[in-house]
Amino acid sequence: MLALFFPLFPSSDQSYRVFVRKTCWLTRSGPRRRVKRREANSPPFPFVLCFAFVGPKQLSFVPTQRRRRIGLQGTARAETSKAETMVPPLADQTNERENKIVVVPWALDDNDDEEKCETFSSKCAQWRAKVHGPPSSPSSSSSSSSSPRRRLLTRWGEELDPEVGVVHSEYPRPAMVRGGEEDWVCLNGFWQYAVKRIEKGQPPRQFDGDILVPFPIESVLSGVERRVTKDDFLWYRRKFSLPRHYSKSESRLVLHFGAVDWQTIVYINGQAVGEHSGGYDPFEFDITRFLNFSGTAEQEVVVRVYDPTDDGIQPRGKQCGDPFTSKRVVEPLGMWYTPNSGIWQTVWLECVPKEAYIQRIRVIPNVDANTVTVMASVRQEVFRRNHGLFVKVLCEGELVGFASGSTHHQVEISLNEGHKTRLWTPESPFLYDVEVYLHDSIIPKKSNDHVDMVRSYTAMRKVSVGTDVNGVQRLKLNNKNLFQYGVLDQGWWPDGLYAPASEEALKWDIQITKSMGFNMIRKHVKVESQRWYYHCDRMGMLVWQDMPNGSKPATWGPNGEHDYSENSLDPLFAKIFEDELLNCVDTLYNHPCIAVWVPFNEAWGQYNSVEVVSWLEHYDKSRLVWLSGGNDFGVGAAIDRHVYPEPRMPPLDDKRVSVLGEFGGLGHALEQHAWAVQSNSPVDSGAEEEASSEDDAYATFVEWGYGECPNLDSLAQDYLAMLDKLHQLATSGLSAAVYTQFSDVERESNGLVTYDRKFIKIEVNLMKRAHRRLLSRASTIFSRSHMDLLALSEEARPGVKKSSSSQDIKAVNVTMKRSSTTNYLSCPVSS
């Protein structure tokens, strides 16, 4: 047994190491010195005595009655060979940590002593040099062979300057807003980062540099542009101060992460707070009990990330380290893109009430019953049975519904009888405001005496399937036929990869899609930030939401050759996949723009199809669910086929709608906007120079698409001809179609706009007219006898044009006379 002494009142900047040799030493950081243990009767400062039973490699501490005054928690480890610290174990979800004592094992002393005193301006200057390159002199610019090739940036990436303001500083959870600007703090900006081998599981003493959060480390805008492998840990570190309006006696502090790819462990002031697995869903930790309340001391957050990309089985979408060697990708190899590792959405702090607060809400509109139902999840410091929930529904500031109830039950609000319900449609996307109040009792003494309050919104809209006048199954919105025509959106950016450069860039993609005349976006194997869905709600854009794929692809054929076949059950992948699917659905539930959930795409990672689809239909009854282009199992609301390039009719089903989940993919690359001519491919530092395009196997993917067009005129003609075929298919029973795709992505050139978003390949107004005509005619369903009469009358009248877009095709040579360098970013955009 060994007696150890600890200071009774440690200062805020002290951390302690304990290790065992022949004699016991106590190392005190701050002034760097070792003080040999003195006699118990003459300590240099007040000590408290603990007794320790020494094992071969650790010390177990027996807490004394004075433990709570020290303010130490957790466990401590001691190495017999060297005096270095270890990563503390993860905190349990229970309160067992309260019964232990800890010597905080944190070693940032060397790093703090050697840290360079860089100003914020110098960090910004270094970031600009990495992203835009150093300023070039006239002599160097004339020598094109020696100067580096420019990077492919969007105009928002070119305008981005972290010195002007915080990156992505908008409120990150618009569907549940709490308090005002003073109640949350955005932690985006420069963090320290380090990439270390996984054998070194402890926090690094020395960091590699600065990274701009929330951009993935592989992206240009991160300022790093470096690959992370399955053998690496990616570390982040930054310090922060407590929010100005935070009160220890009245508030708790919650740390939020929008998304981190993939597996995350978070430390606050040297103590492990918790862990999370999932690259697309947000997560949070209550960090109140880990804070340092000594004076004006800063807090420290350290994040450890592990992301094996396609070397793992986790959901990852189209990320791929090397498509030539990966065993988890399918042909064509050109449709797999640069990985995204680490933090790629906003990190933020939120002050919440200490007693109890609303952690999550679910708002369920019912168009047929003219009601809105609200359910709330409440987190309480001390359990109470009688918390009350009060809900208001407002229309343009006017109260149109009110109800109250217990937090343990759902609250149903009937809209006032005198109020004329305003439905949400793509043409008129009206949103109702919802206010949810949490009271300390079901019948409060005062109406304004609430514990917590959050603001949300909802839309009166209904997505369903029903028969038309001919008995064919059709997609319906608010009980009316609506042909849904959308575009496949990968959500990738040349400068930020998963993360757009700014909020304006995020909105522009939706705005220009709306201006083109589409009424739907299929978000392809990626889950966006919540603000993206907020803008879709506000602008009136329907969304088919894919779940990012993982594991390995099942045997698949585009025409149903392998229907009713799938991967065998992998329990580990099933657990990872279903947990993240559940979290994503919960996170996005209150966004009315989402009409369809797609759990599997083209049999990528497809397993237990019947069980997954049935569970999701039961869990969210307000939306449709189906498999997109994968092996069909006769379940879900639709039979979905992927056909390239020309659209063809999927099989009709007497219980499900028929949709084209993908078609088109017409390609035409513009050299000055192409990924291939840029030097964007992230490489490890110290790697050799990129090989020439002749020796680079990736060069075979340049200008890749499902159908190549020699020029922009032929691209427009082929596209309009496809719309004619879609109209014919719609009259035969087709309910929806998705064109591939919105933008070029890396080596794919089959987008309607270029990868850098600087050029629109088909004139916007031309597409808008053609799409409006398609949607109008495809949504108007005639009885078969009426259609037969129309066909007979057209045959009897010679010279009648049967092609709905033939005039547009003939007008292409007039409207499309422009050079390949014309910039259409100035096209009018509807809001």
C-alpha positions in Angstrom: 0.0 0.0 0.0 1.3 3.4 -1.0 0.2 6.8 0.4 -0.2 9.6 -2.1 -0.8 13.3 -1.5 -2.9 15.6 -3.7 -3.4 19.4 -3.4 -6.6 20.4 -1.7 -7.2 23.4 -3.9 -5.6 22.8 -7.4 -5.4 25.8 -9.7 -7.3 25.8 -13.0 -4.1 25.2 -15.1 -2.8 22.3 -13.1 -2.8 18.7 -14.3 -1.2 15.8 -12.5 0.8 12.7 -13.4 1.4 9.8 -11.0 3.8 7.0 -11.7 5.6 4.4 -9.6 9.3 3.9 -9.4 11.5 3.3 -6.3 10.1 6.5 -4.8 6.8 8.3 -5.5 7.0 11.6 -7.4 4.3 14.2 -7.9 4.6 16.2 -11.1 3.0 19.6 -11.1 2.4 21.3 -14.5 2.3 25.1 -14.8 5.8 25.9 -13.6 7.6 22.9 -15.1 9.3 21.2 -12.2 9.3 18.0 -10.2 8.9 18.2 -6.5 10.1 15.2 -4.6 7.5 14.0 -2.1 8.1 15.8 1.2 7.4 14.6 4.7 3.7 14.4 5.6 4.1 16.9 8.4 5.6 19.7 6.2 3.9 19.8 2.8 4.6 22.8 0.5 0.8 23.4 0.1 -2.4 21.8 1.6 -2.7 18.1 0.7 -5.4 15.5 1.1 -4.3 11.9 1.7 -5.5 9.0 -0.4 -4.4 5.3 0.0 -3.6 3.4 -3.1 -3.1 -0.3 -3.7 -0.4 -0.6 -6.3 -0.7 -3.1 -9.1 1.9 -3.9 -11.7 0.7 -1.1 -14.1 -2.0 0.9 -12.4 -3.1 2.6 -9.2 -6.5 2.1 -7.7 -7.6 5.0 -5.5 -9.7 4.8 -2.4 -11.7 8.1 -2.1 -11.7 9.9 1.2 -14.5 12.1 2.6 -12.7 15.1 1.2 -12.9 13.8 -2.4 -15.8 16.0 -3.5 -13.9 19.2 -2.6 -11.1 18.3 -4.9 -13.4 18.2 -8.0 -11.8 15.2 -9.5 -13.6 12.3 -11.2 -13.0 9.1 -13.1 -10.0 6.8 -13.0 -6.2 7.2 -13.2 -3.5 5.0 -14.7 0.1 4.8 -14.0 2.9 3.4 -16.1 5.9 1.8 -14.5 8.2 2.4 -17.4 7.8 6.0 -18.3 5.9 9.1 -17.1 3.4 9.6 -19.8 -0.4 9.9 -19.8 -3.1 7.7 -21.1 -6.4 8.3 -22.8 -9.1 8.1 -20.2 -11.8 5.5 -20.7 -15.2 6.5 -22.0 -17.7 7.8 -19.5 -20.6 5.4 -18.8 -24.1 6.6 -19.5 -24.8 6.0 -15.8 -23.6 8.1 -12.9 -21.0 5.6 -11.7 -18.2 8.1 -12.4 -19.5 10.1 -9.5 -18.3 7.3 -7.1 -14.7 7.4 -8.4 -11.7 9.7 -8.0 -9.5 10.7 -10.8 -6.1 12.3 -11.5 -6.8 14.0 -14.8 -4.4 12.3 -17.1 -3.8 15.0 -19.7 -0.4 15.9 -21.2 -0.5 19.1 -23.2 2.3 20.7 -21.4 5.0 20.1 -24.0 2.6 21.3 -26.7 1.6 24.4 -24.7 5.2 25.3 -24.0 6.2 24.9 -27.7 3.1 26.2 -29.3 3.7 29.1 -31.7 1.9 32.4 -30.9 0.2 32.7 -34.2 -2.4 35.4 -34.7 -5.7 34.7 -36.3 -4.7 36.9 -39.2 -1.6 34.8 -39.9 -3.8 31.6 -39.8 -6.1 33.1 -42.4 -3.1 34.1 -44.5 -1.8 30.6 -44.4 -5.2 29.2 -45.3 -5.5 31.5 -48.3 -2.1 30.5 -49.5 -3.0 26.8 -49.4 -6.4 27.3 -51.0 -5.6 29.9 -53.6 -1.9 29.5 -53.9 0.8 32.1 -53.1 0.5 35.4 -55.1 2.2 34.9 -58.4 4.7 37.3 -59.9 4.5 38.3 -63.6 7.6 36.3 -64.3 6.2 33.1 -62.8 2.8 33.5 -64.4 4.4 33.6 -67.9 6.1 30.3 -67.2 3.1 27.9 -67.3 5.2 24.8 -67.2 6.7 25.7 -63.8 3.6 27.3 -62.2 1.1 25.0 -60.4 -2.3 24.3 -62.0 -5.1 26.3 -60.5 -7.7 24.6 -58.3 -11.3 24.0 -59.2 -13.3 26.3 -57.0 -16.9 27.5 -57.0 -17.4 31.2 -56.9 -18.5 30.9 -53.2 -15.2 29.1 -52.5 -13.3 31.9 -54.2 -15.2 34.5 -52.1 -14.7 32.6 -48.8 -12.5 34.4 -46.3 -12.5 33.1 -42.7 -11.1 36.5 -41.6 -14.4 38.2 -42.6 -16.7 36.0 -40.5 -17.3 32.6 -39.1 -17.9 29.9 -41.7 -21.5 28.5 -41.8 -22.5 30.6 -38.9 -26.3 30.2 -39.5 -28.4 28.4 -36.8 -27.8 24.7 -37.6 -31.2 23.3 -36.4 -33.9 25.5 -38.0 -36.7 22.9 -37.4 -36.3 23.3 -33.6 -35.0 26.7 -32.5 -34.4 27.4 -28.8 -33.8 30.9 -27.4 -31.9 33.7 -29.2 -28.5 34.4 -30.6 -27.1 34.6 -27.0 -28.1 31.0 -26.2 -25.8 29.2 -28.7 -22.2 29.6 -29.9 -20.8 28.4 -33.3 -17.5 26.6 -32.9 -16.7 26.6 -36.6 -13.3 28.0 -37.6 -9.7 27.0 -37.2 -9.0 23.9 -35.1 -5.7 22.2 -34.6 -5.5 18.8 -36.3 -3.2 15.8 -36.4 -3.2 12.5 -38.3 -1.6 9.7 -36.3 -1.3 6.0 -36.6 -4.0 4.0 -34.7 -1.3 2.3 -32.6 -0.9 5.7 -30.9 -4.3 5.9 -29.3 -3.5 8.8 -26.9 -4.0 12.4 -27.8 -1.0 13.8 -29.7 1.5 16.0 -28.0 2.2 17.9 -31.2 -0.5 18.8 -33.8 0.2 19.0 -37.5 -1.3 22.4 -38.1 -4.7 24.1 -38.5 -7.8 23.0 -40.3 -10.9 25.0 -41.2 -13.9 23.4 -39.7 -16.5 22.2 -41.0 -14.7 21.2 -44.2 -13.5 17.5 -44.5 -9.7 17.1 -44.3 -9.5 15.9 -47.9 -11.1 19.0 -49.3 -9.4 22.1 -50.6 -11.3 24.5 -48.3 -10.1 22.7 -45.2 -6.7 24.1 -45.9 -5.1 20.6 -45.5 -6.2 18.5 -48.5 -4.9 15.2 -47.1 -6.0 11.6 -47.2 -6.8 9.6 -44.1 -6.5 5.8 -44.2 -7.9 2.9 -42.3 -4.7 2.9 -40.3 -5.0 6.5 -39.0 -6.8 8.5 -36.3 -7.7 12.0 -37.1 -7.5 14.3 -34.1 -9.0 17.8 -33.6 -8.4 20.2 -30.8 -9.6 23.7 -29.9 -10.3 25.9 -26.8 -13.5 27.8 -26.1 -14.9 30.0 -23.5 -18.3 29.5 -21.8 -21.2 31.4 -23.5 -21.7 34.8 -22.2 -25.2 34.1 -20.9 -24.4 30.7 -19.4 -25.3 30.3 -15.7 -24.0 27.4 -13.7 -27.0 27.5 -11.4 -29.7 27.7 -14.1 -28.2 26.2 -17.3 -26.6 23.1 -18.7 -24.2 23.2 -21.7 -24.7 20.8 -24.6 -22.1 20.3 -27.3 -23.6 19.5 -30.8 -22.0 18.0 -33.9 -23.9 18.3 -37.2 -22.0 15.3 -38.7 -18.6 13.6 -38.3 -17.5 10.9 -40.6 -17.3 8.3 -39.1 -16.5 7.0 -35.6 -16.0 9.8 -33.0 -14.8 10.1 -29.4 -15.1 13.5 -27.7 -13.0 14.7 -24.8 -13.6 17.8 -22.7 -10.8 19.1 -20.5 -9.1 15.7 -20.7 -12.1 13.6 -19.8 -13.9 11.3 -22.3 -17.4 12.5 -22.6 -18.8 9.9 -25.1 -18.6 8.3 -28.5 -20.7 8.2 -31.6 -20.7 6.0 -34.8 -22.3 7.4 -37.9 -21.2 9.8 -40.6 -24.5 11.4 -41.6 -26.5 12.0 -38.4 -26.1 14.7 -35.7 -25.2 13.9 -32.1 -24.8 15.8 -28.9 -23.3 15.5 -25.4 -24.2 17.2 -22.2 -20.8 18.5 -21.1 -21.8 20.4 -18.0 -20.1 18.2 -15.4 -16.8 18.2 -17.4 -16.5 22.0 -17.4 -13.8 24.0 -15.6 -15.5 26.8 -13.6 -12.4 28.3 -12.2 -12.5 32.0 -12.9 -12.2 32.8 -16.6 -10.5 29.5 -17.5 -10.9 28.3 -21.1 -12.4 24.9 -21.9 -10.7 22.4 -24.2 -12.4 20.0 -26.6 -10.5 17.2 -28.3 -12.1 15.0 -30.9 -10.8 11.7 -32.2 -12.2 10.3 -35.5 -11.7 7.0 -37.2 -12.9 6.6 -40.9 -11.9 3.5 -42.9 -14.1 4.7 -45.9 -14.6 1.7 -48.2 -12.2 -0.5 -46.2 -15.1 -0.6 -43.6 -18.7 -1.8 -43.8 -20.3 1.4 -42.4 -22.6 3.6 -44.6 -20.4 5.8 -46.7 -22.3 6.7 -49.9 -20.0 7.1 -53.0 -16.8 7.7 -51.1 -14.0 5.5 -52.2 -10.3 5.6 -51.5 -9.2 3.7 -54.6 -11.9 2.2 -56.9 -9.3 0.0 -58.6 -8.5 -2.0 -55.5 -11.7 -1.7 -53.5 -13.8 -4.8 -53.1 -16.9 -2.8 -52.2 -17.6 -0.9 -55.4 -19.3 -1.8 -58.7 -18.8 -0.7 -62.3 -18.4 1.9 -63.6 -15.5 2.9 -61.5 -15.8 6.6 -62.5 -18.9 7.1 -60.3 -16.9 6.8 -57.1 -15.5 10.0 -55.5 -13.0 11.4 -53.1 -13.5 10.4 -49.4 -14.8 12.8 -46.7 -13.3 12.2 -43.3 -13.8 14.0 -40.0 -16.0 17.0 -39.1 -18.1 18.2 -42.1 -21.0 19.9 -40.5 -21.3 22.7 -37.9 -20.1 22.2 -34.3 -21.9 24.3 -31.8 -22.7 24.9 -28.1 -26.2 25.4 -26.7 -27.4 26.6 -23.3 -30.4 24.6 -22.1 -32.5 24.9 -18.8 -30.9 23.0 -16.0 -34.1 21.5 -14.5 -35.6 20.1 -17.7 -35.5 20.8 -21.4 -37.0 19.7 -24.7 -34.6 17.4 -26.4 -36.6 16.5 -29.5 -40.0 17.1 -31.0 -42.0 15.3 -33.7 -44.7 17.3 -35.5 -47.2 15.3 -37.5 -49.7 17.1 -39.8 -53.0 15.4 -40.8 -54.6 17.0 -43.9 -57.7 14.8 -43.8 -58.5 15.5 -40.1 -57.2 19.1 -40.2 -55.1 18.5 -37.1 -51.4 18.8 -36.0 -50.0 16.3 -33.5 -46.9 17.1 -31.4 -44.8 14.6 -29.5 -41.9 15.8 -27.3 -38.9 14.0 -25.7 -37.9 15.8 -22.5 -34.6 15.4 -20.6 -34.8 16.0 -16.9 -32.2 16.4 -14.2 -34.6 15.1 -11.6 -37.5 12.9 -12.8 -40.9 14.5 -12.5 -44.2 13.0 -13.5 -46.2 16.2 -14.0 -44.4 18.2 -16.7 -46.9 19.8 -19.0 -46.7 20.5 -22.8 -48.4 23.4 -24.4 -48.5 23.8 -28.2 -49.5 26.8 -30.4 -50.0 26.7 -34.1 -49.8 30.0 -35.9 -50.6 31.2 -39.4 -48.7 34.3 -40.3 -48.7 35.3 -36.6 -52.3 34.5 -36.0 -53.2 31.8 -33.5 -55.1 29.1 -35.3 -54.8 26.2 -32.9 -53.9 25.5 -29.3 -53.8 22.4 -27.0 -52.0 21.1 -23.9 -51.2 17.8 -22.3 -48.6 15.7 -20.5 -45.1 15.1 -21.9 -45.8 11.4 -21.7 -48.5 11.6 -24.4 -48.9 13.2 -27.8 -50.8 16.5 -28.0 -53.3 16.9 -30.8 -54.2 20.4 -32.0 -57.3 20.9 -34.1 -57.1 23.9 -36.4 -59.8 26.5 -35.9 -63.0 25.8 -37.9 -63.0 29.4 -39.2 -59.5 29.0 -40.5 -59.2 28.0 -44.1 -56.3 25.4 -44.2 -53.5 26.4 -46.5 -51.9 23.3 -48.1 -48.2 22.9 -48.9 -47.4 22.3 -52.6 -44.4 23.0 -54.8 -46.2 26.0 -56.3 -47.3 27.3 -52.9 -45.1 26.0 -50.1 -46.9 27.5 -47.1 -45.5 26.8 -43.6 -47.3 27.1 -40.3 -45.3 28.2 -37.2 -45.4 25.9 -34.2 -44.4 26.9 -30.6 -43.9 24.2 -28.0 -43.8 25.2 -24.3 -42.6 23.0 -21.4 -44.2 23.7 -18.0 -43.3 22.3 -14.6 -46.9 21.0 -14.2 -49.8 20.1 -16.5 -51.8 23.0 -15.0 -49.3 25.8 -14.5 -50.0 28.8 -12.2 -49.0 31.3 -14.9 -49.4 30.9 -18.6 -46.0 32.5 -19.3 -44.2 30.6 -16.5 -42.6 27.9 -18.7 -39.4 25.9 -18.1 -38.4 25.7 -21.8 -39.7 26.8 -25.2 -38.8 25.8 -28.8 -40.0 27.1 -32.1 -40.6 24.9 -35.1 -42.8 24.8 -38.2 -44.9 22.4 -40.1 -46.8 22.1 -43.4 -50.3 20.7 -44.1 -49.4 18.2 -46.8 -50.1 14.6 -47.5 -48.1 12.1 -49.7 -50.0 9.0 -50.8 -50.7 6.5 -53.5 -54.1 6.0 -55.1 -55.8 4.9 -58.3 -56.6 7.2 -61.2 -59.7 7.2 -63.3 -58.3 4.2 -65.2 -57.4 2.2 -62.1 -53.7 2.8 -62.4 -51.7 3.5 -59.2 -50.5 7.1 -59.1 -48.5 9.3 -56.8 -50.7 11.9 -55.0 -50.0 15.1 -53.1 -52.8 16.3 -50.9 -55.1 13.7 -52.5 -54.5 15.0 -56.1 -52.4 13.4 -58.9 -49.0 14.9 -59.2 -46.4 13.7 -61.6 -43.0 14.1 -59.9 -40.1 15.0 -62.1 -36.8 15.6 -60.4 -33.1 15.5 -60.8 -30.5 13.3 -59.1 -28.4 15.4 -56.7 -25.2 14.0 -55.4 -24.4 16.9 -53.1 -20.7 17.1 -54.0 -18.6 20.2 -54.4 -15.1 20.6 -56.0 -13.8 22.7 -53.2 -15.6 21.5 -50.1 -16.6 17.9 -51.2 -19.5 17.1 -48.8 -19.6 20.7 -47.4 -20.5 23.7 -49.6 -18.5 26.8 -49.2 -21.3 28.9 -47.7 -25.0 29.1 -47.1 -25.5 30.9 -50.4 -23.9 28.0 -52.2 -26.2 25.6 -50.4 -29.3 27.6 -51.5 -28.1 28.1 -55.0 -28.4 24.4 -56.0 -32.0 24.3 -54.8 -32.9 27.7 -56.3 -31.5 26.9 -59.8 -33.2 23.5 -59.7 -36.5 25.2 -59.0 -35.9 27.7 -61.8 -35.3 24.9 -64.2 -38.9 23.7 -63.5 -38.2 20.5 -61.5 -40.6 19.8 -58.6 -38.4 17.2 -56.9 -34.8 16.4 -56.0 -33.6 12.9 -55.3 -30.8 13.3 -52.7 -28.5 10.5 -53.8 -26.8 8.3 -51.1 -26.0 11.3 -49.0 -27.8 13.1 -46.1 -27.4 16.9 -46.1 -27.3 19.3 -43.2 -30.7 20.3 -41.7 -30.5 23.7 -43.3 -30.6 22.2 -46.8 -34.0 20.6 -46.0 -35.2 23.9 -44.4 -34.6 25.7 -47.7 -36.4 22.9 -49.6 -39.3 23.3 -47.2 -39.4 27.1 -47.8 -38.9 27.0 -51.6 -41.4 24.1 -52.3 -39.1 21.3 -53.4 -40.1 17.7 -52.9 -37.2 15.4 -51.8 -36.6 11.6 -52.2 -34.1 10.9 -49.5 -31.6 8.0 -50.0 -29.9 6.3 -47.1 -26.1 6.2 -47.8 -25.1 2.7 -48.8 -22.5 0.5 -47.0 -21.2 -3.0 -46.8 -20.8 -4.7 -50.2 -23.1 -4.8 -53.3 -25.4 -7.7 -53.8 -25.7 -9.3 -57.3 -27.9 -6.9 -59.3 -29.3 -6.3 -62.8 -31.1 -3.2 -63.9 -34.0 -5.0 -65.5 -34.9 -7.2 -62.5 -32.8 -10.2 -63.5 -31.9 -10.8 -59.8 -35.2 -9.8 -58.1 -35.7 -11.4 -54.7 -32.0 -11.9 -54.1 -29.9 -9.9 -51.6 -26.9 -10.1 -49.3 -27.0 -12.5 -46.3 -27.5 -10.9 -42.9 -24.3 -9.4 -41.4 -25.3 -8.7 -37.7 -22.6 -6.0 -37.3 -23.5 -4.1 -40.5 -27.2 -4.4 -39.7 -26.7 -2.8 -36.3 -24.6 0.0 -37.7 -26.9 0.6 -40.7 -30.2 0.5 -38.7 -29.0 2.8 -35.9 -27.9 5.4 -38.4 -31.1 5.0 -40.5 -33.2 5.5 -37.4 -31.2 8.6 -36.3 -31.5 10.2 -39.8 -35.2 9.6 -39.9 -35.7 11.1 -36.5 -33.5 14.1 -37.4 -35.3 14.9 -40.6 -38.9 13.9 -39.6 -40.2 17.5 -39.2 -39.2 18.6 -42.7 -42.3 18.4 -44.9 -40.3 18.5 -48.1 -39.3 14.8 -47.7 -41.8 12.6 -49.5 -40.0 9.3 -49.9 -37.4 7.3 -47.9 -35.1 5.1 -50.0 -33.2 2.6 -47.7 -31.3 0.8 -50.5 -30.1 1.9 -54.0 -29.2 -0.6 -56.7 -28.7 -3.4 -54.2 -25.7 -1.7 -52.6 -25.6 -3.3 -49.2 -29.2 -4.6 -49.6 -30.3 -7.1 -47.0 -33.5 -8.0 -45.2 -35.4 -5.9 -47.7 -38.9 -6.9 -46.6 -38.1 -6.3 -42.9 -36.3 -2.9 -43.4 -39.0 -1.5 -45.7 -41.9 -2.7 -43.5 -40.3 -1.3 -40.4 -39.7 2.1 -42.0 -43.2 2.3 -43.3 -44.6 1.6 -39.8 -42.1 4.0 -38.1 -43.0 7.0 -40.4 -46.5 6.6 -41.8 -46.4 10.2 -43.2 -44.1 9.2 -46.1 -43.6 6.6 -48.8 -40.9 4.0 -48.8 -39.4 1.9 -51.6 -36.3 0.3 -53.0 -34.7 2.4 -55.8 -33.5 0.4 -58.7 -32.4 -2.5 -56.5 -33.6 -6.1 -56.5 -37.3 -5.9 -56.1 -39.1 -7.9 -53.3 -42.7 -6.7 -54.0 -42.6 -4.4 -51.0 -42.8 -0.6 -50.7 -45.0 1.9 -52.5 -43.3 1.7 -55.9 -41.6 -0.5 -58.4 -38.5 1.5 -59.3 -36.2 0.9 -62.3 -33.0 2.6 -63.4 -32.6 2.8 -67.2 -29.9 4.5 -69.2 -29.8 6.6 -71.3 -33.3 6.5 -72.9 -36.3 6.3 -70.5 -38.3 3.1 -70.7 -41.5 2.0 -68.9 -41.1 0.0 -65.7 -43.6 -2.9 -65.1 -47.0 -1.9 -63.9 -48.2 -3.2 -60.5 -51.8 -3.3 -59.2 -50.7 -2.2 -55.7 -47.6 0.0 -56.4 -46.8 3.0 -58.6 -44.2 2.7 -61.4 -41.3 5.1 -61.3 -38.0 5.7 -63.1 -35.6 6.2 -60.3 -32.8 7.1 -62.7 -32.5 7.7 -66.5 -30.6 10.0 -68.9 -27.0 10.7 -67.9 -26.2 12.6 -71.1 -22.6 13.8 -70.9 -20.7 16.7 -72.3 -17.5 18.0 -70.6 -16.3 21.6 -70.7 -12.5 21.5 -70.4 -12.1 24.8 -68.4 -14.7 23.6 -65.9 -13.5 20.0 -65.6 -12.0 18.2 -62.6 -9.5 16.4 -64.8 -7.4 19.4 -65.6 -7.1 20.5 -62.0 -4.7 19.3 -59.3 -7.4 18.7 -56.7 -6.7 15.0 -55.9 -5.8 15.0 -52.2 -2.5 13.3 -51.5 -0.4 12.7 -48.4 2.3 15.1 -47.7 5.6 14.0 -49.1 4.0 12.0 -51.9 5.5 12.0 -55.4 4.1 14.4 -58.0 1.0 13.3 -59.8 1.6 11.2 -62.8 0.8 12.5 -66.3 -2.7 12.0 -67.6 -1.4 9.4 -70.1 -0.2 7.2 -67.3 -3.0 8.0 -64.9 -5.7 5.4 -65.1 -8.2 7.9 -63.8 -7.9 9.7 -67.1 -10.1 7.0 -68.7 -13.0 8.4 -66.6 -12.7 12.0 -68.0 -15.9 13.0 -69.8 -17.6 9.9 -68.6 -21.4 9.7 -68.9 -24.1 7.3 -69.9 -24.3 9.0 -73.3 -21.9 11.5 -74.8 -23.0 14.5 -76.8 -20.5 16.2 -79.1 -21.8 19.8 -78.4 -24.3 21.7 -76.3 -26.8 21.9 -79.1 -27.0 18.1 -79.5 -27.2 17.9 -75.7 -30.3 20.1 -75.6 -31.9 18.3 -78.5 -31.4 14.8 -77.0 -32.7 16.0 -73.6 -35.9 17.5 -75.1 -36.4 14.3 -77.0 -36.3 12.3 -73.8 -39.0 14.6 -72.3 -41.3 13.6 -75.2 -40.8 10.0 -74.4 -41.5 10.7 -70.7 -44.8 12.2 -71.6 -45.8 9.1 -73.5 -44.7 6.9 -70.6 -46.8 9.1 -68.2 -49.9 8.4 -70.2 -49.2 4.7 -69.9 -48.9 4.8 -66.1 -45.5 6.2 -65.2 -45.8 8.3 -62.0 -42.4 9.9 -61.6 -38.9 10.1 -63.1 -35.5 11.3 -62.0 -32.9 12.6 -64.5 -29.2 11.9 -63.9 -27.9 14.4 -62.8 -27.8 18.0 -61.5 -24.1 18.7 -61.7 -20.9 17.1 -63.0 -19.0 15.3 -60.2 -15.3 14.8 -60.4 -14.8 12.5 -63.4 -18.5 12.4 -64.4 -19.6 14.9 -67.0 -23.3 14.1 -67.1 -24.6 17.1 -65.2 -26.9 19.9 -66.2 -24.4 22.3 -64.6 -20.6 22.0 -64.4 -18.9 20.8 -61.2 -17.9 24.3 -60.3 -21.4 25.6 -60.8 -20.2 28.3 -63.2 -21.9 27.1 -66.3 -25.4 25.8 -67.1 -25.3 23.5 -70.1 -28.9 23.9 -71.2 -30.6 27.3 -71.1 -32.7 27.6 -68.0 -35.8 29.1 -69.5 -35.8 26.4 -72.2 -35.9 23.7 -69.6 -38.5 25.5 -67.5 -41.0 25.7 -70.4 -40.4 22.1 -71.3 -40.7 20.8 -67.7 -43.9 22.8 -67.1 -45.5 21.3 -70.2 -44.5 17.8 -69.1 -45.7 18.2 -65.5 -49.0 19.7 -66.6 -49.8 17.0 -69.1 -48.5 14.1 -67.1 -50.5 15.2 -64.0 -53.8 15.4 -66.0 -55.1 11.9 -66.3 -57.8 11.2 -68.9 -60.0 8.1 -69.1 -58.9 5.5 -71.6 -62.0 6.0 -73.8 -61.3 9.8 -73.9 -57.7 9.1 -74.9 -58.8 6.8 -77.7 -61.0 9.5 -79.1 -58.2 12.0 -79.0 -55.9 9.6 -80.8 -58.5 9.0 -83.5 -59.1 12.7 -84.0 -55.4 13.4 -84.4 -55.1 10.6 -86.9 -58.0 12.1 -88.9 -56.3 15.6 -89.0 -53.2 15.5 -91.2 -50.3 17.7 -90.2 -51.0 17.7 -86.5 -47.7 17.7 -84.6 -47.6 14.8 -82.1 -44.4 15.8 -80.4 -44.9 18.1 -77.4 -41.4 19.5 -77.6 -40.8 19.5 -81.4 -40.9 23.3 -81.6 -38.4 23.5 -78.8 -36.1 21.1 -80.6 -36.2 23.2 -83.8 -35.6 26.3 -81.7 -32.5 25.0 -80.1 -30.2 26.3 -82.8 -31.6 29.7 -82.1 -31.7 29.7 -78.3 -28.5 27.8 -77.8 -26.2 29.9 -79.9 -23.6 30.7 -77.4 -19.9 29.9 -76.8 -18.8 27.2 -74.3 -17.5 29.9 -72.0 -20.8 31.7 -71.4 -21.6 32.2 -67.7 -25.2 31.6 -66.7 -24.9 32.2 -63.0 -26.8 35.5 -63.6 -29.9 33.6 -64.8 -33.0 34.7 -62.9 -33.6 32.5 -59.9 -37.0 32.0 -58.2 -37.1 32.2 -54.4 
